[in-house]
Amino acid sequence: MLRKTKWIITLLLGSVFSTYLHAEIVWVDVRSVAEHQVDSIDGDLRISHPQIVTEIAKLYPEKDTEIRLYCRSGFRASKAQSLLNDAGYVNVFNEGGIHDARKVRGIHPNNSKK
């Protein structure tokens, strides 16, 4: 009985931690198309801040999805963060400008589109 209990606990803990370790972080560039064409980070979404709630809700309906936003200086990212918070998203962060988003992730500018 004890062996079976240990096995069940191990299975449950593995399931919980596996979900936590593989949780996706969604990075979103809220700058304009023109800004994005000049400089962007490969693999990140580009959604203008006025459309942020509609587009994120389509792609990530779970309100606890971790979303990291950036723009040129952090101002539009702040607006987008407020909009997402108002829509019920609880795990949204403003990373500031694109250079800040690179820095926090350890991405060298040469690893991004130019």
Secondary structure, 3 states (H helix, E strand, C coil): CHHHHHHHHHHHHHHHHHHHHCCCEEEEECCCHHHHHHCECCCCEECCHHHHHHHHHHHCCCCCCEEEEEECCCHHHHHHHHHHHHCCCCCEEEEEEHHHHHHHHCCCHHHCEC
